[in-house]
Amino acid sequence: MPERPQQVVVNATPLIALALIGKLGLLQQLYGQVTMPSAVEAEVFAGGPKGIGSTEIREATWLHAVSLQDPQRADLLADLDRGEAEVIALAQELDADLVILDERLARRHARRVGLTLTGTLGVLLKAKQVGQVGAVAPLIEQLRLGGIRLSDAIVAEVLKLADEV
């Protein structure tokens, strides 16, 4: 029996962060097809004044927006923004193999319901491990220069795992 394709659901922050440093394509290289809930697509396209990532996401044929079958499932996560809540709800609906999510509270909710997680830095680390990028430290620096806030402790752990300290 053929294996089903890996189900990966992504939130807006990792999409925007990876687009900011020109590495959005890593998602396709690492995971093939990637899914985002409709609320995440709307959030990225709303984009604020800079609109970071909106063009790249429109052009990413491997990235698909999906509406929730049961939108009320996301309503139960009222302490999260709509995109984060829909990521968790969609991941549950799809029985996702992986959720790419950065925000601490959303990650806590995702863990509580048994979802497997990574974040933007986890994607960069995996990309290094499989030879898609040479080093993560310069990419982390680009993220920080672009305004992405990253915990010093998490950065230190990722650099250690990447064997860059």
PAGU-841585 format. One record per atom (N, C-alpha, C): atom name; y, x, z; chain; residue in three letters. Coordinates in steps of 0.02 Angstrom, whole numbers. Example, Ala and Ser with C-alpha at 12.3 -4.5 7.8 and 13.67 -1.06 7.14 Angstrom:
+-------+--------+--------+--------+--------+---------+
! atomo !  north !   east !     up ! cadena ! residuo !
+-------+--------+--------+--------+--------+---------+
!     N !   -284 !    660 !    390 !      A !     ALA !
!    CA !   -225 !    615 !    390 !      A !     ALA !
!     C !   -165 !    660 !    390 !      A !     ALA !
!     N !   -112 !    642 !    354 !      A !     SER !
!    CA !    -53 !    684 !    357 !      A !     SER !
!     C !      2 !    645 !    394 !      A !     SER !
+-------+--------+--------+--------+--------+---------+
% end
This chain:
+-------+--------+--------+--------+--------+---------+
! atomo !  north !   east !     up ! cadena ! residuo !
+-------+--------+--------+--------+--------+---------+
!     N !    -59 !     42 !      0 !      A !     MET !
!    CA !      0 !      0 !      0 !      A !     MET !
!     C !     63 !     45 !      0 !      A !     MET !
!     N !    111 !     33 !    -45 !      A !     PRO !
!    CA !    170 !     76 !    -47 !      A !     PRO !
!     C !    214 !     66 !     15 !      A !     PRO !
!     N !    246 !    121 !     36 !      A !     GLU !
!    CA !    291 !    117 !     92 !      A !     GLU !
!     C !    355 !     80 !     71 !      A !     GLU !
!     N !    383 !     43 !    119 !      A !     ARG !
!    CA !    447 !     11 !    103 !      A !     ARG !
!     C !    501 !     64 !    106 !      A !     ARG !
!     N !    555 !     55 !     68 !      A !     PRO !
!    CA !    609 !    104 !     71 !      A !     PRO !
!     C !    640 !    105 !    141 !      A !     PRO !
!     N !    665 !    162 !    160 !      A !     GLN !
!    CA !    698 !    169 !    225 !      A !     GLN !
!     C !    760 !    124 !    227 !      A !     GLN !
!     N !    767 !     86 !    281 !      A !     GLN !
!    CA !    825 !     43 !    290 !      A !     GLN !
!     C !    875 !     79 !    334 !      A !     GLN !
!     N !    934 !     93 !    308 !      A !     VAL !
!    CA !    987 !    128 !    344 !      A !     VAL !
!     C !   1049 !     84 !    342 !      A !     VAL !
!     N !   1079 !     71 !    401 !      A !     VAL !
!    CA !   1139 !     30 !    406 !      A !     VAL !
!     C !   1194 !     74 !    435 !      A !     VAL !
!     N !   1253 !     71 !    404 !      A !     VAL !
!    CA !   1308 !    115 !    423 !      A !     VAL !
!     C !   1370 !     76 !    443 !      A !     VAL !
!     N !   1409 !    104 !    488 !      A !     ASN !
!    CA !   1472 !     75 !    511 !      A !     ASN !
!     C !   1531 !    108 !    473 !      A !     ASN !
!     N !   1589 !     80 !    483 !      A !     ALA !
!    CA !   1649 !    103 !    447 !      A !     ALA !
!     C !   1669 !    175 !    465 !      A !     ALA !
!     N !   1669 !    192 !    528 !      A !     THR !
!    CA !   1694 !    259 !    548 !      A !     THR !
!     C !   1656 !    315 !    514 !      A !     THR !
!     N !   1589 !    315 !    513 !      A !     PRO !
!    CA !   1555 !    369 !    477 !      A !     PRO !
!     C !   1571 !    369 !    402 !      A !     PRO !
!     N !   1578 !    310 !    372 !      A !     LEU !
!    CA !   1595 !    307 !    301 !      A !     LEU !
!     C !   1663 !    340 !    288 !      A !     LEU !
!     N !   1712 !    321 !    329 !      A !     ILE !
!    CA !   1780 !    347 !    321 !      A !     ILE !
!     C !   1781 !    422 !    336 !      A !     ILE !
!     N !   1748 !    442 !    390 !      A !     ALA !
!    CA !   1747 !    513 !    408 !      A !     ALA !
!     C !   1716 !    556 !    354 !      A !     ALA !
!     N !   1659 !    534 !    328 !      A !     LEU !
!    CA !   1626 !    573 !    275 !      A !     LEU !
!     C !   1667 !    574 !    211 !      A !     LEU !
!     N !   1699 !    518 !    194 !      A !     ALA !
!    CA !   1742 !    516 !    135 !      A !     ALA !
!     C !   1802 !    562 !    144 !      A !     ALA !
!     N !   1829 !    565 !    204 !      A !     LEU !
!    CA !   1887 !    607 !    220 !      A !     LEU !
!     C !   1874 !    680 !    203 !      A !     LEU !
!     N !   1812 !    703 !    214 !      A !     ILE !
!    CA !   1796 !    774 !    202 !      A !     ILE !
!     C !   1757 !    783 !    137 !      A !     ILE !
!     N !   1756 !    731 !     95 !      A !     GLY !
!    CA !   1723 !    737 !     30 !      A !     GLY !
!     C !   1647 !    741 !     34 !      A !     GLY !
!     N !   1618 !    713 !     86 !      A !     LYS !
!    CA !   1545 !    718 !     96 !      A !     LYS !
!     C !   1511 !    650 !    100 !      A !     LYS !
!     N !   1541 !    598 !     74 !      A !     LEU !
!    CA !   1510 !    532 !     76 !      A !     LEU !
!     C !   1442 !    533 !     41 !      A !     LEU !
!     N !   1436 !    571 !    -12 !      A !     GLY !
!    CA !   1374 !    576 !    -50 !      A !     GLY !
!     C !   1315 !    601 !    -10 !      A !     GLY !
!     N !   1328 !    633 !     47 !      A !     LEU !
!    CA !   1272 !    655 !     89 !      A !     LEU !
!     C !   1228 !    596 !    110 !      A !     LEU !
!     N !   1259 !    538 !    119 !      A !     LEU !
!    CA !   1219 !    480 !    139 !      A !     LEU !
!     C !   1167 !    464 !     86 !      A !     LEU !
!     N !   1187 !    465 !     24 !      A !     GLN !
!    CA !   1139 !    452 !    -30 !      A !     GLN !
!     C !   1086 !    507 !    -33 !      A !     GLN !
!     N !   1109 !    570 !    -29 !      A !     GLN !
!    CA !   1062 !    626 !    -33 !      A !     GLN !
!     C !   1011 !    624 !     23 !      A !     GLN !
!     N !   1031 !    603 !     83 !      A !     LEU !
!    CA !    986 !    603 !    140 !      A !     LEU !
!     C !    944 !    540 !    146 !      A !     LEU !
!     N !    973 !    482 !    126 !      A !     TYR !
!    CA !    941 !    418 !    141 !      A !     TYR !
!     C !    929 !    374 !     81 !      A !     TYR !
!     N !    953 !    392 !     22 !      A !     GLY !
!    CA !    945 !    349 !    -36 !      A !     GLY !
!     C !    993 !    291 !    -33 !      A !     GLY !
!     N !    966 !    230 !    -32 !      A !     GLN !
!    CA !   1008 !    170 !    -26 !      A !     GLN !
!     C !   1030 !    161 !     46 !      A !     GLN !
!     N !   1094 !    142 !     55 !      A !     VAL !
!    CA !   1122 !    131 !    121 !      A !     VAL !
!     C !   1155 !     62 !    121 !      A !     VAL !
!     N !   1151 !     27 !    177 !      A !     THR !
!    CA !   1177 !    -40 !    183 !      A !     THR !
!     C !   1233 !    -42 !    234 !      A !     THR !
!     N !   1283 !    -83 !    220 !      A !     MET !
!    CA !   1336 !    -96 !    269 !      A !     MET !
!     C !   1346 !   -171 !    272 !      A !     MET !
!     N !   1363 !   -198 !    331 !      A !     PRO !
!    CA !   1378 !   -269 !    334 !      A !     PRO !
!     C !   1444 !   -284 !    301 !      A !     PRO !
!     N !   1453 !   -346 !    281 !      A !     SER !
!    CA !   1515 !   -367 !    247 !      A !     SER !
!     C !   1577 !   -351 !    287 !      A !     SER !
!     N !   1574 !   -357 !    354 !      A !     ALA !
!    CA !   1633 !   -343 !    396 !      A !     ALA !
!     C !   1653 !   -270 !    391 !      A !     ALA !
!     N !   1605 !   -226 !    383 !      A !     VAL !
!    CA !   1620 !   -154 !    376 !      A !     VAL !
!     C !   1653 !   -142 !    308 !      A !     VAL !
!     N !   1626 !   -173 !    256 !      A !     GLU !
!    CA !   1657 !   -166 !    190 !      A !     GLU !
!     C !   1730 !   -189 !    193 !      A !     GLU !
!     N !   1743 !   -246 !    224 !      A !     ALA !
!    CA !   1811 !   -273 !    230 !      A !     ALA !
!     C !   1855 !   -225 !    270 !      A !     ALA !
!     N !   1828 !   -197 !    323 !      A !     GLU !
!    CA !   1866 !   -150 !    365 !      A !     GLU !
!     C !   1886 !    -88 !    325 !      A !     GLU !
!     N !   1840 !    -61 !    287 !      A !     VAL !
!    CA !   1855 !     -1 !    248 !      A !     VAL !
!     C !   1906 !    -17 !    194 !      A !     VAL !
!     N !   1897 !    -74 !    160 !      A !     PHE !
!    CA !   1943 !    -92 !    106 !      A !     PHE !
!     C !   2012 !   -111 !    133 !      A !     PHE !
!     N !   2016 !   -135 !    194 !      A !     ALA !
!    CA !   2081 !   -150 !    224 !      A !     ALA !
!     C !   2118 !    -84 !    234 !      A !     ALA !
!     N !   2082 !    -33 !    254 !      A !     GLY !
!    CA !   2100 !     37 !    254 !      A !     GLY !
!     C !   2166 !     61 !    280 !      A !     GLY !
!     N !   2211 !     19 !    301 !      A !     GLY !
!    CA !   2274 !     44 !    326 !      A !     GLY !
!     C !   2313 !     79 !    271 !      A !     GLY !
!     N !   2364 !    116 !    291 !      A !     PRO !
!    CA !   2409 !    146 !    242 !      A !     PRO !
!     C !   2377 !    200 !    199 !      A !     PRO !
!     N !   2328 !    236 !    225 !      A !     LYS !
!    CA !   2298 !    290 !    186 !      A !     LYS !
!     C !   2239 !    266 !    143 !      A !     LYS !
!     N !   2206 !    213 !    163 !      A !     GLY !
!    CA !   2150 !    186 !    125 !      A !     GLY !
!     C !   2094 !    236 !    115 !      A !     GLY !
!     N !   2083 !    280 !    164 !      A !     ILE !
!    CA !   2032 !    333 !    157 !      A !     ILE !
!     C !   1964 !    301 !    149 !      A !     ILE !
!     N !   1929 !    322 !     97 !      A !     GLY !
!    CA !   1861 !    300 !     86 !      A !     GLY !
!     C !   1853 !    239 !     41 !      A !     GLY !
!     N !   1906 !    200 !     32 !      A !     SER !
!    CA !   1897 !    138 !     -5 !      A !     SER !
!     C !   1877 !    150 !    -78 !      A !     SER !
!     N !   1908 !    198 !   -111 !      A !     THR !
!    CA !   1891 !    213 !   -180 !      A !     THR !
!     C !   1820 !    240 !   -185 !      A !     THR !
!     N !   1803 !    287 !   -141 !      A !     GLU !
!    CA !   1736 !    317 !   -142 !      A !     GLU !
!     C !   1682 !    265 !   -129 !      A !     GLU !
!     N !   1696 !    219 !    -84 !      A !     ILE !
!    CA !   1647 !    168 !    -67 !      A !     ILE !
!     C !   1639 !    118 !   -124 !      A !     ILE !
!     N !   1693 !    101 !   -157 !      A !     ARG !
!    CA !   1688 !     56 !   -215 !      A !     ARG !
!     C !   1645 !     87 !   -270 !      A !     ARG !
!     N !   1648 !    153 !   -277 !      A !     GLU !
!    CA !   1613 !    189 !   -330 !      A !     GLU !
!     C !   1541 !    207 !   -311 !      A !     GLU !
!     N !   1523 !    200 !   -248 !      A !     ALA !
!    CA !   1456 !    220 !   -224 !      A !     ALA !
!     C !   1405 !    165 !   -240 !      A !     ALA !
!     N !   1370 !    174 !   -295 !      A !     THR !
!    CA !   1321 !    124 !   -317 !      A !     THR !
!     C !   1261 !    119 !   -271 !      A !     THR !
!     N !   1250 !    168 !   -229 !      A !     TRP !
!    CA !   1195 !    171 !   -182 !      A !     TRP !
!     C !   1211 !    137 !   -115 !      A !     TRP !
!     N !   1274 !    116 !   -106 !      A !     LEU !
!    CA !   1297 !     85 !    -44 !      A !     LEU !
!     C !   1307 !     11 !    -57 !      A !     LEU !
!     N !   1273 !    -31 !    -18 !      A !     HIS !
!    CA !   1273 !   -103 !    -30 !      A !     HIS !
!     C !   1299 !   -141 !     30 !      A !     HIS !
!     N !   1343 !   -189 !     17 !      A !     ALA !
!    CA !   1366 !   -234 !     70 !      A !     ALA !
!     C !   1320 !   -294 !     73 !      A !     ALA !
!     N !   1302 !   -315 !    133 !      A !     VAL !
!    CA !   1257 !   -370 !    144 !      A !     VAL !
!     C !   1287 !   -416 !    197 !      A !     VAL !
!     N !   1282 !   -481 !    185 !      A !     SER !
!    CA !   1304 !   -530 !    235 !      A !     SER !
!     C !   1247 !   -543 !    284 !      A !     SER !
!     N !   1266 !   -557 !    345 !      A !     LEU !
!    CA !   1216 !   -574 !    395 !      A !     LEU !
!     C !   1184 !   -641 !    380 !      A !     LEU !
!     N !   1119 !   -645 !    392 !      A !     GLN !
!    CA !   1084 !   -709 !    386 !      A !     GLN !
!     C !   1105 !   -755 !    444 !      A !     GLN !
!     N !   1115 !   -725 !    503 !      A !     ASP !
!    CA !   1134 !   -762 !    563 !      A !     ASP !
!     C !   1197 !   -731 !    593 !      A !     ASP !
!     N !   1256 !   -752 !    569 !      A !     PRO !
!    CA !   1318 !   -722 !    595 !      A !     PRO !
!     C !   1328 !   -731 !    670 !      A !     PRO !
!     N !   1297 !   -781 !    699 !      A !     GLN !
!    CA !   1304 !   -792 !    771 !      A !     GLN !
!     C !   1273 !   -735 !    812 !      A !     GLN !
!     N !   1226 !   -699 !    783 !      A !     ARG !
!    CA !   1196 !   -641 !    817 !      A !     ARG !
!     C !   1251 !   -590 !    833 !      A !     ARG !
!     N !   1297 !   -580 !    787 !      A !     ALA !
!    CA !   1352 !   -532 !    798 !      A !     ALA !
!     C !   1401 !   -560 !    849 !      A !     ALA !
!     N !   1409 !   -626 !    851 !      A !     ASP !
!    CA !   1455 !   -657 !    899 !      A !     ASP !
!     C !   1436 !   -641 !    971 !      A !     ASP !
!     N !   1372 !   -628 !    983 !      A !     LEU !
!    CA !   1349 !   -613 !   1050 !      A !     LEU !
!     C !   1374 !   -545 !   1075 !      A !     LEU !
!     N !   1398 !   -503 !   1030 !      A !     LEU !
!    CA !   1423 !   -437 !   1048 !      A !     LEU !
!     C !   1499 !   -438 !   1048 !      A !     LEU !
!     N !   1527 !   -483 !   1087 !      A !     ALA !
!    CA !   1599 !   -497 !   1086 !      A !     ALA !
!     C !   1642 !   -438 !   1110 !      A !     ALA !
!     N !   1612 !   -391 !   1146 !      A !     ASP !
!    CA !   1651 !   -334 !   1170 !      A !     ASP !
!     C !   1657 !   -278 !   1118 !      A !     ASP !
!     N !   1627 !   -288 !   1059 !      A !     LEU !
!    CA !   1633 !   -240 !   1004 !      A !     LEU !
!     C !   1678 !   -269 !    951 !      A !     LEU !
!     N !   1705 !   -224 !    907 !      A !     ASP !
!    CA !   1741 !   -252 !    850 !      A !     ASP !
!     C !   1691 !   -283 !    802 !      A !     ASP !
!     N !   1715 !   -323 !    756 !      A !     ARG !
!    CA !   1669 !   -362 !    714 !      A !     ARG !
!     C !   1623 !   -318 !    672 !      A !     ARG !
!     N !   1649 !   -263 !    646 !      A !     GLY !
!    CA !   1607 !   -218 !    606 !      A !     GLY !
!     C !   1549 !   -189 !    646 !      A !     GLY !
!     N !   1564 !   -164 !    706 !      A !     GLU !
!    CA !   1511 !   -136 !    748 !      A !     GLU !
!     C !   1459 !   -189 !    766 !      A !     GLU !
!     N !   1483 !   -248 !    784 !      A !     ALA !
!    CA !   1437 !   -303 !    802 !      A !     ALA !
!     C !   1392 !   -321 !    743 !      A !     ALA !
!     N !   1421 !   -323 !    683 !      A !     GLU !
!    CA !   1381 !   -340 !    625 !      A !     GLU !
!     C !   1332 !   -284 !    607 !      A !     GLU !
!     N !   1350 !   -222 !    619 !      A !     VAL !
!    CA !   1304 !   -166 !    606 !      A !     VAL !
!     C !   1241 !   -175 !    648 !      A !     VAL !
!     N !   1250 !   -189 !    712 !      A !     ILE !
!    CA !   1193 !   -197 !    757 !      A !     ILE !
!     C !   1153 !   -259 !    737 !      A !     ILE !
!     N !   1187 !   -314 !    724 !      A !     ALA !
!    CA !   1152 !   -376 !    705 !      A !     ALA !
!     C !   1114 !   -367 !    640 !      A !     ALA !
!     N !   1145 !   -335 !    590 !      A !     LEU !
!    CA !   1112 !   -325 !    526 !      A !     LEU !
!     C !   1053 !   -278 !    533 !      A !     LEU !
!     N !   1061 !   -226 !    573 !      A !     ALA !
!    CA !   1006 !   -179 !    584 !      A !     ALA !
!     C !    946 !   -216 !    615 !      A !     ALA !
!     N !    959 !   -262 !    660 !      A !     GLN !
!    CA !    905 !   -301 !    689 !      A !     GLN !
!     C !    873 !   -347 !    636 !      A !     GLN !
!     N !    915 !   -380 !    596 !      A !     GLU !
!    CA !    888 !   -425 !    544 !      A !     GLU !
!     C !    845 !   -388 !    494 !      A !     GLU !
!     N !    866 !   -328 !    476 !      A !     LEU !
!    CA !    830 !   -289 !    425 !      A !     LEU !
!     C !    773 !   -246 !    454 !      A !     LEU !
!     N !    769 !   -246 !    520 !      A !     ASP !
!    CA !    722 !   -201 !    554 !      A !     ASP !
!     C !    735 !   -130 !    530 !      A !     ASP !
!     N !    799 !   -110 !    534 !      A !     ALA !
!    CA !    822 !    -46 !    507 !      A !     ALA !
!     C !    787 !     13 !    541 !      A !     ALA !
!     N !    776 !     64 !    501 !      A !     ASP !
!    CA !    748 !    127 !    525 !      A !     ASP !
!     C !    800 !    170 !    560 !      A !     ASP !
!     N !    863 !    162 !    539 !      A !     LEU !
!    CA !    916 !    205 !    565 !      A !     LEU !
!     C !    983 !    168 !    561 !      A !     LEU !
!     N !   1024 !    178 !    613 !      A !     VAL !
!    CA !   1092 !    152 !    615 !      A !     VAL !
!     C !   1138 !    212 !    622 !      A !     VAL !
!     N !   1190 !    214 !    580 !      A !     ILE !
!    CA !   1239 !    268 !    584 !      A !     ILE !
!     C !   1303 !    239 !    613 !      A !     ILE !
!     N !   1317 !    259 !    674 !      A !     LEU !
!    CA !   1368 !    227 !    715 !      A !     LEU !
!     C !   1397 !    280 !    762 !      A !     LEU !
!     N !   1463 !    283 !    768 !      A !     ASP !
!    CA !   1495 !    334 !    809 !      A !     ASP !
!     C !   1521 !    309 !    877 !      A !     ASP !
!     N !   1544 !    248 !    880 !      A !     GLU !
!    CA !   1579 !    224 !    939 !      A !     GLU !
!     C !   1531 !    217 !    999 !      A !     GLU !
!     N !   1554 !    243 !   1056 !      A !     ARG !
!    CA !   1511 !    249 !   1115 !      A !     ARG !
!     C !   1483 !    182 !   1139 !      A !     ARG !
!     N !   1526 !    131 !   1147 !      A !     LEU !
!    CA !   1503 !     66 !   1172 !      A !     LEU !
!     C !   1453 !     34 !   1123 !      A !     LEU !
!     N !   1468 !     39 !   1059 !      A !     ALA !
!    CA !   1422 !     11 !   1008 !      A !     ALA !
!     C !   1355 !     47 !   1010 !      A !     ALA !
!     N !   1356 !    112 !   1019 !      A !     ARG !
!    CA !   1294 !    151 !   1024 !      A !     ARG !
!     C !   1253 !    129 !   1085 !      A !     ARG !
!     N !   1288 !    115 !   1139 !      A !     ARG !
!    CA !   1254 !     92 !   1200 !      A !     ARG !
!     C !   1218 !     25 !   1186 !      A !     ARG !
!     N !   1253 !    -21 !   1153 !      A !     HIS !
!    CA !   1222 !    -85 !   1136 !      A !     HIS !
!     C !   1162 !    -75 !   1089 !      A !     HIS !
!     N !   1171 !    -32 !   1040 !      A !     ALA !
!    CA !   1117 !    -20 !    991 !      A !     ALA !
!     C !   1055 !     10 !   1025 !      A !     ALA !
!     N !   1066 !     56 !   1071 !      A !     ARG !
!    CA !   1009 !     85 !   1108 !      A !     ARG !
!     C !    974 !     32 !   1150 !      A !     ARG !
!     N !   1015 !    -11 !   1180 !      A !     ARG !
!    CA !    987 !    -63 !   1224 !      A !     ARG !
!     C !    939 !   -109 !   1186 !      A !     ARG !
!     N !    953 !   -121 !   1122 !      A !     VAL !
!    CA !    908 !   -165 !   1083 !      A !     VAL !
!     C !    856 !   -125 !   1043 !      A !     VAL !
!     N !    852 !    -60 !   1057 !      A !     GLY !
!    CA !    798 !    -20 !   1029 !      A !     GLY !
!     C !    810 !      9 !    960 !      A !     GLY !
!     N !    872 !     13 !    937 !      A !     LEU !
!    CA !    886 !     41 !    871 !      A !     LEU !
!     C !    887 !    117 !    873 !      A !     LEU !
!     N !    866 !    148 !    820 !      A !     THR !
!    CA !    869 !    221 !    813 !      A !     THR !
!     C !    937 !    239 !    785 !      A !     THR !
!     N !    971 !    287 !    817 !      A !     LEU !
!    CA !   1041 !    302 !    801 !      A !     LEU !
!     C !   1052 !    373 !    778 !      A !     LEU !
!     N !   1104 !    380 !    738 !      A !     THR !
!    CA !   1136 !    444 !    727 !      A !     THR !
!     C !   1210 !    428 !    716 !      A !     THR !
!     N !   1250 !    479 !    710 !      A !     GLY !
!    CA !   1321 !    470 !    697 !      A !     GLY !
!     C !   1343 !    517 !    642 !      A !     GLY !
!     N !   1408 !    521 !    632 !      A !     THR !
!    CA !   1435 !    564 !    580 !      A !     THR !
!     C !   1411 !    637 !    589 !      A !     THR !
!     N !   1414 !    662 !    651 !      A !     LEU !
!    CA !   1394 !    731 !    662 !      A !     LEU !
!     C !   1318 !    739 !    654 !      A !     LEU !
!     N !   1280 !    688 !    670 !      A !     GLY !
!    CA !   1208 !    690 !    658 !      A !     GLY !
!     C !   1192 !    693 !    584 !      A !     GLY !
!     N !   1231 !    658 !    544 !      A !     VAL !
!    CA !   1221 !    662 !    471 !      A !     VAL !
!     C !   1236 !    732 !    447 !      A !     VAL !
!     N !   1290 !    762 !    471 !      A !     LEU !
!    CA !   1307 !    831 !    450 !      A !     LEU !
!     C !   1254 !    880 !    473 !      A !     LEU !
!     N !   1228 !    870 !    533 !      A !     LEU !
!    CA !   1175 !    914 !    558 !      A !     LEU !
!     C !   1112 !    908 !    515 !      A !     LEU !
!     N !   1092 !    847 !    500 !      A !     LYS !
!    CA !   1033 !    838 !    458 !      A !     LYS !
!     C !   1044 !    869 !    389 !      A !     LYS !
!     N !   1105 !    861 !    362 !      A !     ALA !
!    CA !   1121 !    890 !    297 !      A !     ALA !
!     C !   1113 !    966 !    298 !      A !     ALA !
!     N !   1133 !    997 !    353 !      A !     LYS !
!    CA !   1124 !   1069 !    358 !      A !     LYS !
!     C !   1049 !   1086 !    363 !      A !     LYS !
!     N !   1013 !   1048 !    402 !      A !     GLN !
!    CA !    942 !   1062 !    413 !      A !     GLN !
!     C !    901 !   1058 !    348 !      A !     GLN !
!     N !    923 !   1015 !    301 !      A !     VAL !
!    CA !    887 !   1008 !    238 !      A !     VAL !
!     C !    920 !   1046 !    181 !      A !     VAL !
!     N !    972 !   1086 !    197 !      A !     GLY !
!    CA !   1003 !   1128 !    147 !      A !     GLY !
!     C !   1056 !   1096 !    103 !      A !     GLY !
!     N !   1081 !   1037 !    123 !      A !     GLN !
!    CA !   1133 !   1004 !     84 !      A !     GLN !
!     C !   1202 !   1033 !     98 !      A !     GLN !
!     N !   1212 !   1062 !    157 !      A !     VAL !
!    CA !   1274 !   1096 !    173 !      A !     VAL !
!     C !   1256 !   1163 !    206 !      A !     VAL !
!     N !   1300 !   1212 !    197 !      A !     GLY !
!    CA !   1286 !   1278 !    225 !      A !     GLY !
!     C !   1302 !   1284 !    298 !      A !     GLY !
!     N !   1354 !   1249 !    321 !      A !     ALA !
!    CA !   1375 !   1253 !    391 !      A !     ALA !
!     C !   1410 !   1189 !    411 !      A !     ALA !
!     N !   1402 !   1169 !    474 !      A !     VAL !
!    CA !   1436 !   1109 !    497 !      A !     VAL !
!     C !   1503 !   1123 !    531 !      A !     VAL !
!     N !   1512 !   1184 !    557 !      A !     ALA !
!    CA !   1574 !   1199 !    593 !      A !     ALA !
!     C !   1637 !   1187 !    551 !      A !     ALA !
!     N !   1639 !   1211 !    488 !      A !     PRO !
!    CA !   1700 !   1198 !    449 !      A !     PRO !
!     C !   1710 !   1124 !    433 !      A !     PRO !
!     N !   1656 !   1086 !    427 !      A !     LEU !
!    CA !   1662 !   1015 !    414 !      A !     LEU !
!     C !   1688 !    978 !    476 !      A !     LEU !
!     N !   1665 !   1000 !    535 !      A !     ILE !
!    CA !   1691 !    971 !    597 !      A !     ILE !
!     C !   1765 !    986 !    604 !      A !     ILE !
!     N !   1785 !   1046 !    586 !      A !     GLU !
!    CA !   1856 !   1064 !    588 !      A !     GLU !
!     C !   1896 !   1020 !    541 !      A !     GLU !
!     N !   1870 !   1007 !    481 !      A !     GLN !
!    CA !   1904 !    963 !    434 !      A !     GLN !
!     C !   1911 !    892 !    461 !      A !     GLN !
!     N !   1858 !    868 !    494 !      A !     LEU !
!    CA !   1861 !    802 !    524 !      A !     LEU !
!     C !   1917 !    799 !    576 !      A !     LEU !
!     N !   1919 !    849 !    619 !      A !     ARG !
!    CA !   1970 !    851 !    672 !      A !     ARG !
!     C !   2040 !    856 !    642 !      A !     ARG !
!     N !   2049 !    898 !    592 !      A !     LEU !
!    CA !   2114 !    903 !    559 !      A !     LEU !
!     C !   2134 !    838 !    525 !      A !     LEU !
!     N !   2085 !    799 !    504 !      A !     GLY !
!    CA !   2098 !    735 !    472 !      A !     GLY !
!     C !   2110 !    678 !    521 !      A !     GLY !
!     N !   2107 !    694 !    586 !      A !     GLY !
!    CA !   2123 !    644 !    637 !      A !     GLY !
!     C !   2063 !    610 !    668 !      A !     GLY !
!     N !   2002 !    633 !    652 !      A !     ILE !
!    CA !   1942 !    604 !    682 !      A !     ILE !
!     C !   1933 !    635 !    751 !      A !     ILE !
!     N !   1930 !    593 !    802 !      A !     ARG !
!    CA !   1921 !    618 !    871 !      A !     ARG !
!     C !   1847 !    629 !    884 !      A !     ARG !
!     N !   1832 !    689 !    909 !      A !     LEU !
!    CA !   1763 !    707 !    924 !      A !     LEU !
!     C !   1760 !    739 !    993 !      A !     LEU !
!     N !   1712 !    718 !   1032 !      A !     SER !
!    CA !   1703 !    746 !   1099 !      A !     SER !
!     C !   1685 !    820 !   1094 !      A !     SER !
!     N !   1718 !    860 !   1135 !      A !     ASP !
!    CA !   1703 !    932 !   1136 !      A !     ASP !
!     C !   1629 !    944 !   1154 !      A !     ASP !
!     N !   1603 !    904 !   1200 !      A !     ALA !
!    CA !   1533 !    913 !   1222 !      A !     ALA !
!     C !   1485 !    898 !   1164 !      A !     ALA !
!     N !   1499 !    846 !   1126 !      A !     ILE !
!    CA !   1455 !    828 !   1070 !      A !     ILE !
!     C !   1460 !    881 !   1015 !      A !     ILE !
!     N !   1521 !    904 !   1002 !      A !     VAL !
!    CA !   1530 !    956 !    952 !      A !     VAL !
!     C !   1492 !   1019 !    972 !      A !     VAL !
!     N !   1497 !   1038 !   1036 !      A !     ALA !
!    CA !   1462 !   1097 !   1060 !      A !     ALA !
!     C !   1386 !   1089 !   1051 !      A !     ALA !
!     N !   1360 !   1030 !   1067 !      A !     GLU !
!    CA !   1288 !   1017 !   1059 !      A !     GLU !
!     C !   1267 !   1021 !    986 !      A !     GLU !
!     N !   1306 !    992 !    942 !      A !     VAL !
!    CA !   1290 !    993 !    870 !      A !     VAL !
!     C !   1291 !   1065 !    844 !      A !     VAL !
!     N !   1342 !   1103 !    863 !      A !     LEU !
!    CA !   1346 !   1172 !    841 !      A !     LEU !
!     C !   1287 !   1213 !    867 !      A !     LEU !
!     N !   1265 !   1199 !    928 !      A !     LYS !
!    CA !   1207 !   1232 !    956 !      A !     LYS !
!     C !   1145 !   1214 !    916 !      A !     LYS !
!     N !   1136 !   1149 !    902 !      A !     LEU !
!    CA !   1077 !   1127 !    863 !      A !     LEU !
!     C !   1079 !   1155 !    792 !      A !     LEU !
!     N !   1140 !   1165 !    766 !      A !     ALA !
!    CA !   1147 !   1192 !    698 !      A !     ALA !
!     C !   1141 !   1268 !    697 !      A !     ALA !
!     N !   1133 !   1296 !    756 !      A !     ASP !
!    CA !   1127 !   1370 !    763 !      A !     ASP !
!     C !   1191 !   1404 !    738 !      A !     ASP !
!     N !   1248 !   1375 !    758 !      A !     GLU !
!    CA !   1313 !   1402 !    737 !      A !     GLU !
!     C !   1355 !   1425 !    796 !      A !     GLU !
!     N !   1324 !   1439 !    853 !      A !     VAL !
!    CA !   1361 !   1465 !    911 !      A !     VAL !
!     C !   1333 !   1531 !    933 !      A !     VAL !
+-------+--------+--------+--------+--------+---------+
% end
